[in-house]
Amino acid sequence: MWKHESSAKIIGTDLFLRVVHTIEGKASNVRDAIDEGDHSVCMHVTTDSVDLVHSYTRCMRTGHTLAALRDPQVKERRCGLATLLGQPTTFFQECKDAPGFCPVCLTGYTTTIEQAKVTETYWQTVDRWTYFKPTFDGVRVSITAYHQLGSCRNTDDWRWRALADLYVPRHDDIECRSSSLRNLRRYPPGIVKRAWQKQEQRLETR
């Protein structure tokens, strides 16, 4: 089960959000939860296989998955080749703060996959109770996402509308291409995270 921790800042005149998405447990269980789940970093970047539900996203053909979460042995596992060759089972490739970004809205993120002492969490939807397995050696996946929403004072602000996956009219900050919406020359990858970190550094030096 994914856990979330959110925080917010006003930087200049814009609202920024940071959301930490975390899932942990036995590697095979985490792999299944990611592949079978319906989870996303924003409306356009998913953690599992692409399922372009939203018509605007589907029209733009902007569905993306996190490269760091791709199964390194998916082909071998599907045909049973890994078992026949006696290869060790690998569900994830470990990484530290692997960067990524959304080409549609102002979202940037980093992904960390590591071996850790973890506790699996289960949620029973019928009886609405939660229970935990004892701590054991497993894998932890953490995605830290940064979102820039604009001033939130104008419903026509393209930054808000892009994040909400609403129709965005032509704007200088937008490139009308089949694979991109946000103008990457004006808003390059990493710009939202850097703005957040710069604000934190200012607060620390006060």
C-alpha positions, -999 to +999 in steps of 0.1 A: +000+000+000+014+034-010+019+060+018+020+097+012+035+127+030+027+161+017+041+196+024+035+230+008+053+263+003+045+297-012+074+307-034+071+341-049+034+342-058+031+305-066+020+275-046+044+246-046+037+211-033+061+183-023+046+148-020+067+118-009+052+085-022+065+054-004+058+017-007+078-011+009+077-048+015+088-081+000+103-073-034+079-095-053+049-080-035+061-045-042+066-054-078+030-067-080+016-037-063+033-014-087+024-034-118-012-040-108-019-008-090-034+025-103-010+050-089+005+082-104+029+110-096+007+134-115-021+131-140+003+122-167+031+101-151+022+067-137+041+043-116+026+012-133+019+004-169+004+033-189-034+035-188-044+067-205-078+071-189-082+108-194-093+119-229-071+150-230-040+130-219-048+103-245-052+129-272-018+144-263-003+109-261+017+119-231+014+088-209+047+081-192+059+056-166+088+061-142+119+045-159+134+036-125+104+014-117+105-008-148+110-045-142+146-054-153+135-090-159+100-086-173+107-103-206+126-132-190+100-137-164+071-138-189+087-166-210+102-184-180+138-178-193+152-166-160+141-198-143+155-220-171+188-202-170+190-203-132+193-165-130+187-149-097+153-131-095+156-093-098+125-073-094+141-038-092+173-021-101+185-001-071+189+037-076+193+069-056+174+100-064+170+091-101+155+123-117+124+125-139+099+151-150+064+154-166+064+169-201+029+183-196+026+199-162+052+215-139+061+183-120+095+170-113+104+140-092+133+117-079+131+080-073+150+059-048+149+021-047+169+005-019+172-026+003+159-019+038+143-032+069+106-028+061+071-035+073+043-045+049+010-028+054-024-043+044-057-026+043-090-046+044-116-025+025-146-044+038-140-043+075-118-012+072-089-024+093-052-023+088-025-047+099+013-049+096+037-077+091+068-078+113+099-060+101+121-080+077+146-075+049+128-061+018+128-032-006+116+003-002+106+026-032+104+063-025+093+089-050+096+126-041+075+147-064+075+185-067+046+204-082+042+240-092+005+250-093+007+287-101-009+314-079-042+295-076-061+328-081-071+323-117-088+291-129-074+298-164-038+297-152-022+271-175+000+257-147-030+247-126-050+235-156-021+214-168-017+198-134-054+191-131-054+176-167-079+202-179-079+217-214-051+243-217-055+271-244-025+283-264+001+301-243+037+312-246+046+287-219+031+259-240+044+239-269+016+222-289+034+190-297+021+154-296+046+145-268+050+177-249+028+205-235+050+225-212+077+246-228+108+228-218+131+256-229+114+279-204+107+253-178+135+227-181+136+194-161+146+200-125+134+236-123+106+229-098+128+209-074+155+236-075+130+263-067+118+243-036+154+236-025+164+272-029+136+284-008+145+259+019+181+271+019+169+307+023+149+297+054+178+278+069+202+308+066+178+332+084 
